[in-house]
Amino acid sequence: MSNSVPTSNNPSGASSGLSAIAAVSGMVASAKEKFNASGGNEAFSSVASSLPQGTKDLLSQSNFFKREDIRSVSVFFGIGEEKPFYLEKIPSLVTERLRHNVSFFYFNYFLLTAVLFCLTLLVSPGAIIGIGILGFAWLAVIRATSEGSCKVGPITVSQKQATVAMSVFSGLILLKLLSSVFWWTVGSSGCIVGAHALFRDASMHKDEEDRIEMTGDIGLGGAEEDAFLNTPLTTSGSGDMV
């Protein structure tokens, strides 16, 4: 007498997953429409135009976050690869894997942490209000020091001094507002990033770090090159090409 394990497909689970994805997509689209309707793009444009030229130059010269460093979902999860995840047992290879994955997927890890932070922030309305007030305070400081300095009573404060003071003040406020959110985000993202960096075998993508982009036209206009390329081939009496 044989025991048979009943197997059944669960279409309700798949349909519920698709429904959840559709609901999230609808919420994102609705939020985007409300953001545009409320003048969010104009507000961002106003903030960007109010930034001092030195700040704009510093942001434009920053090369830490480059768009081309974002890895696709298929590369991040190794979709289509034979064995994208496994535990390496040799310590030297484990160290090399961690080093490569951190440098190769750093932008994805940053985005993952930012998403977890935003999701955690949604359940903390007080923190959202505090961050909004802090954002308006930063906007006021940037506008006040747009000419390089501002006066606070008889004291003249430079843009650098105001930025340092505002950074310290913001750090203290955020530490108070986001202590629980911060530690939960750091803990959860640290576990996910650490597991991915430890188990993801992305050695086949190492060559992408050494790629050298070559641009420009190959010039073939020199006289010597033209003479070499255009020399006719003749046949000698013995049948050899000369």
N, C-alpha and C positions, 0 to 999 in steps of 0.2 A: 504494500500500500504506500503510495507516494504522496508526499505532502506538496501541495502546489500553493505558491504565493500569489494571491490575486494581484494583478496589475491593472491599473486603470488610469487613464489620462484625466487630468484635472483641468478642463477648459475654464472652469469658473475662476481658478487662480490666475490664468493667463489673461482672462477678460478683465478681472479686477486690476491687474497690473497695468494693462493698457488704459483702463479708465482713469487710474491714478496719474499716469503720464499725461493723458489728455487734459485732466483737471489742472495739473501743474502748468502745462503749456498755456491753457486758457487764462490762468491767474497771472502768468508772466506777461501775456499779451495785453490783458486788461490793465495791469499796473503800468505798462509802457505807454498805453494810450492816455491814461490819467496823468502820467508824468508829463507827456508832451502837451496835453491840454492845459495843464496848470502852469505852463511856461517854464518847465524845468530846463529845457535846452537854452532858453534865453538867459536864465539865471547862471548856468554854467559858462555861457559865453561872456556874461558880464564879469564873472569872477576871473576868468582867464584874461580878459582885457585889462582888469585892474591890477594884475600882477606886475611888479617892477620888471624892467627889462633884464636886470641881472638875474632875477629868479627864473625868468623864461629861458635865458641862455644856459643856466645851470641844469634845468630840467631837460633841455634839448641835447646837452652834451652827455647826459647820463646814459651809460651803456649797460647798466646792470640788468635791466629788464628789456629784452629784445623780443619782438613779436615772433621772429623766426625760431626762438628757443622753445615755443610752446609745442609740445609733442601731441600728436593726434591720439584719439582714444584707442585706436588699434595698436599704436606703438606703446602706449602707456600700459595697456593690459596684455600685449603680446598676442593679439587676435591673429590667427592664421599661422602662428609659429608652432613648431612641434612640441616644445617643452618650455614655455615661457617662465614658469615658476617652479623652483625646486630649491632645496636647502643645500648649499655648498658646505662641505665638511672640512676642507683644507683652510686653515686660518689665513694664510697669505692671500688665497683667492677670495675669501670672504671680505678681507680688507679692501682688495682691489675692486670687488663688486660694489661695496658700499661707496667707495670714492667715486666710481664711475656713475652710479645711479644718482647720487646727490648732485653731481655736476651736470648730468645729462637731463634729469627730470626736475631741476630745482624750480623752474617756473610753474610746472604742474603742481609741485608740492605747495608752492606759495598760493596758487589759486585754490587748491583744496582746503588749505587752512583758512583762507578768506571766506570761502563758502560756509565752512563749519562755524566760523565766527558770526557770520550774518544770520545763519539759522538759529544759533544760540541767542543772538541779540533780539530776535523776534519775540522771544518769551520774556523780555525784560523791557517793558515800556518806559520805565523810569530812566534806564540807561540811554534809550533812544532820545528822550527829551533832553537829557544832559548833553549828549553828543551834539544835538542840534544847536543848543545854546552856545556850546563851545565853538562850533563852526562859525556862528555869527560873530563871536568874539574874535576869531582869527581873521575873518573878513574885515572887521573894523580896524584891526591892527595893520593889516596889509594896505588898506586904503589910507590910513593915517600916515604911514611911512612910505607912501608911494614916491615921494620926492627925495627919499634918502634919510629923512629924520622927521621927528615931530616934537612938539613941546608939551610937557606935562607940568603945568605951572611955570615956574622959573627954570626948570630943568629941561635941557635938550637931550632927547633920547634918539640914538641912531637906529637905523633899521636892524642892524645886527644885534644890538642890545635888546631891542624890543622882541626880536625873534627868539633870542635865548631865554628871556624872561617868560615869554608866552609858552615856549616849549616846556620849561620847568613847571609852570602852572598847569599846563595841559596834562603833563605826566602825572601830577599829583591828583588832579580831578579824575582822570581816566583810571588811575589805580584804585580810587575810591568807588567809582561807578561800575567798573568792569572787572573787579577782582574775581568774582565767581565765574563770570563769563570767560575771562581770560584763561583761568586755570583749567576750566573744562575744555576750552578749545585747544589749549596746549597739550593737555593729556590725551584727548581723543585724536587730534591730528598727529601727535607724536607717535601714538601706537600704529595708526594707519600708515604714515610715512615710513616709520621704522620697519614695519612688516613688508611693505612694498620694496624698500631698498634692500632688504635682506634676502627676499625670496625671488625678486624679479631678475631674470637672466637676460640682460640687454647687451651682451657682449657682441652680438652681430651688428649693433649700431655704433660700435666704437669708431669705425672708419669715418662716420659722419663728422666727428670732431676734427679730423685731420684734412677735411676737404679744403681745397684752395680754389676759390672762384677766379677764373681767368677771363678777363674782359679785354676788348680791343680787337682790332683787325690785324691780321698778319700781312705785313707789307711785303709785296713781291715786285716792287717797282725798281729795284736796283739794277744797274747795268750788268753786274756780274751774275746776279740771279737770273736775269732774263737770258743772258747768253748761255748759262748752264741749262736752263729749262728748255730753251728753244734750239739746242744743238741738234741737227738732223743726224739720224743714224744711217750709216752707209755700210755696205757689204763689201768686204775685201774679196780678192780673188780666191782665197782659200775657203770662203764661206763664213768667216768670222765677222761678227758685228763690231764696227769701230765707230 
